Amino acid sequence: MRARPRKALDQINNYVAAKTIESVKREHGLDKIIKLAANENSLGYSLRVKDAVKQSLESLSCYPDMNCTVLREKLAEIHNIDKEELIFGNGSFELISIVAQTFLEENDEAITVDPSFGWYKNVTWQMGGKVVSLPLKNFKADLTAVMESITEKTKIVWLCNPNNPTGTIVQKSELDRFLLNLRKNIVLVLDEAYIDFVQEEDFPDSVSLIGNYKNIIILRTFSKVYGLASFRIGYGIASKEIIGFLNKTRLPINVNTLAQVAAIASLEDPDFKKRVLENNKKSIELYYDAFDKLGLSYVKTNCNFILFNTGLDSEWVAGEYLKRGIIIRAGGEFGLSTWVRITIGKYEENELVIQILKELLEENNGSAI
Ligand SMILES: Cc1ncc(COP(=O)(O)O)c(C=O)c1O
């Protein structure tokens, strides 16, 4: 007799993470790697974080503050919400898991769009839930289709806004309409990991909704615009009642001291954030211009990544970039076999990406489409 995992786990494939810089260095014998595959921050993080982390090294033999008190106070002030309307997690990955553990019974349904952030599906399956996956319409979440797919068994709607991997948004008017008709016992998760990069107007002010809608959970992360991906810290905003439920499934000590200290320091450096956003905007324009000239189709992005159609086999394209020391994401996993998703890098890194793209297209007789 062998040990068997829970039946619900049978349908789960391990989560596909981007290759790490170290593994690519070893595999390809390269010493310089540019990683543009996991939407991290190419400009690093604020120098204030470095100083704050150094100063906190002395205290690492003690358990962290399990309530994230200082950070909680700071964010409550920034968002003009109550301190009890916040929850912290080991990145928003953990918060997504906590939401599923809190609300899903076996055979409950959770709706997501496709392609979107893959972790929503995994956590739903982990709980024995059923994933209802709806195709995007013109690369955008189709809330009409979501509403039509709701059944008695629907417990959660996972909405990534802006959406990873497309960078598209659900606008305020669309969300308002959807919420008016959404049953109050369905949890709507608004994963706003990329909110800081949004360029389109009419993006919903989700925090202002939690007073009226007790069934919304907003997720934010310090991994993207603040560049703290390795520290592991994200947070959720919801009604006190919902936060109370979520706390029942949270590990008591889930956010380490360095992560808390780094997050606080990063909030105190608006100039760093400004530089990141300026680089992002300038770089996106560089990409749009290049794609237009090359006749390639792309999706206008509100994030720190861009999805575009190379017209070539994207696995091959990703392999060619890898040989040149650049890690990108092939679109096959998103059901888009000729598309790739590239994280916005430093300006000169983006220029290099475009240069290589031109070479690859030329190698293929310029047959881009
Ligand atoms: C949409 C989305 N949500 C959540 C996460 C997880 O972020 P973290 O756990 O680093 O906060 C990511 C990471 O790429 C993401 O793209």
The ligand as an ORCA input file, in Angstrom:
! r2SCAN-3c Opt
* xyz 0 1
  C      -1.875     38.616    -11.325
  C      -0.919     38.160    -10.297
  N      -1.366     37.947     -9.055
  C      -0.551     37.541     -8.085
  C       0.788     37.305     -8.336
  C       1.643     36.811     -7.218
  O       2.418     37.828     -6.728
  P       3.137     37.760     -5.329
  O       2.836     36.439     -4.699
  O       4.584     37.930     -5.619
  O       2.560     38.892     -4.533
  C       1.302     37.511     -9.615
  C       2.712     37.245     -9.898
  O       3.205     37.327    -10.977
  C       0.426     37.941    -10.621
  O       0.834     38.132    -11.877
*
